[in-house]
Amino acid sequence: YIEVLLKTCGLSSFVTDHLCFGETQAPKSVTIRTLMERNRLKNVVYVGDTQGDADACRDAGVPFIFAEYGFGEVPDAKVRIARITDLLSLNLSEQ
């Protein structure tokens, strides 16, 4: 479904790689690290909308940004956005 989402939302040109549980059969934290290693990424953040996303980021050692417009709740999220365009105004070097 990732491919359909990217195409439908017009984000395909912005996303160069992705993985899902169906491909890895591994915990989300492992999948995050796999994507980082595969693409030689060092300074990343993860935008998610559930406590499971936040927990996976903690386990992977990746900063988490909570998307308040999503499906879940992350009461202890340090960084929150109300809409995707809020990412443009974040100063992530302070996180």
Backbone torsions as a table, in degrees:
resi	resn	phi	psi	omega
1	TYR	NA	-16.8	-179.7
2	ILE	-60.5	-45.0	-179.4
3	GLU	-60.4	-41.4	179.5
4	VAL	-65.4	-44.6	178.1
5	LEU	-58.8	-48.5	-178.8
6	LEU	-61.3	-42.0	179.7
7	LYS	-68.3	-46.8	-177.7
8	THR	-62.3	-39.6	-177.5
9	CYS	-86.5	-3.6	-179.8
10	GLY	72.8	26.7	-177.8
11	LEU	-102.5	0.2	-175.1
12	SER	-54.3	-38.1	-177.1
13	SER	-74.4	-12.2	-179.2
14	PHE	-98.4	-12.9	-176.8
15	VAL	-116.4	118.3	-176.1
16	THR	-100.3	-13.8	-179.7
17	ASP	-157.3	153.6	177.0
18	HIS	-160.6	159.0	175.2
19	LEU	-143.6	154.6	174.0
20	CYS	-137.9	168.8	-178.2
21	PHE	-55.6	-37.2	-180.0
22	GLY	-60.3	-25.9	178.5
23	GLU	-89.6	-33.1	-173.5
24	THR	-102.9	-29.0	-173.4
25	GLN	54.5	30.2	-177.3
26	ALA	-124.3	160.6	175.8
27	PRO	-58.6	153.9	-177.2
28	LYS	-57.7	-36.2	179.2
29	SER	-61.0	-38.8	178.0
30	VAL	-68.3	-40.7	178.7
31	THR	-62.8	-41.4	177.6
32	ILE	-60.2	-49.2	-179.9
33	ARG	-62.9	-37.6	178.3
34	THR	-61.6	-45.6	177.7
35	LEU	-62.0	-41.6	179.2
36	MET	-62.3	-45.9	-179.1
37	GLU	-67.8	-44.2	-178.7
38	ARG	-60.8	-33.8	-177.2
39	ASN	-106.3	9.6	178.1
40	ARG	53.4	45.7	-179.2
41	LEU	-92.5	135.9	-179.6
42	LYS	-112.1	-52.3	-175.8
43	ASN	-104.5	95.6	-176.4
44	VAL	-125.5	160.9	167.8
45	VAL	-133.6	158.7	179.3
46	TYR	-120.6	125.4	175.7
47	VAL	-99.7	119.4	-177.8
48	GLY	-142.1	174.5	-174.8
49	ASP	-132.3	16.6	179.3
50	THR	-138.5	161.7	175.5
51	GLN	-62.9	-34.2	177.0
52	GLY	-61.0	-39.0	175.8
53	ASP	-62.9	-45.7	-179.6
54	ALA	-62.0	-42.6	179.7
55	ASP	-64.9	-41.3	179.2
56	ALA	-63.7	-39.5	178.2
57	CYS	-64.9	-43.0	177.1
58	ARG	-57.8	-46.8	-178.6
59	ASP	-66.6	-29.9	-179.7
60	ALA	-88.9	-9.2	-178.7
61	GLY	74.6	34.4	-176.3
62	VAL	-118.6	134.1	176.2
63	PRO	-61.5	144.2	-175.7
64	PHE	-116.2	136.6	173.2
65	ILE	-118.0	123.3	-178.2
66	PHE	-85.7	123.6	175.9
67	ALA	-89.0	99.8	-176.4
68	GLU	-63.2	-19.8	-177.9
69	TYR	-84.8	5.3	-176.4
70	GLY	-89.4	-150.8	-171.1
71	PHE	-95.6	-23.8	-171.5
72	GLY	-116.5	-163.9	178.3
73	GLU	-139.0	137.6	177.0
74	VAL	-131.2	87.9	-172.9
75	PRO	-57.4	-33.7	-175.4
76	ASP	-96.0	12.9	-178.9
77	ALA	-61.6	129.3	-179.6
78	LYS	-80.1	-32.1	-179.8
79	VAL	-123.0	131.9	-177.4
80	ARG	-132.5	148.0	170.8
81	ILE	-129.6	146.1	179.7
82	ALA	-95.7	-20.2	177.6
83	ARG	-152.4	156.2	-175.3
84	ILE	-58.6	-33.7	-179.2
85	THR	-66.9	-15.8	176.0
86	ASP	-62.4	-22.3	178.1
87	LEU	-59.3	-31.9	-177.6
88	LEU	-64.8	-26.7	-177.0
89	SER	-100.6	0.9	179.1
90	LEU	-78.2	140.4	172.1
91	ASN	-102.3	89.5	-172.4
92	LEU	-73.8	-14.9	178.1
93	SER	-68.6	-18.5	178.6
94	GLU	-85.6	-9.6	-175.4
95	GLN	-80.4	NA	NA
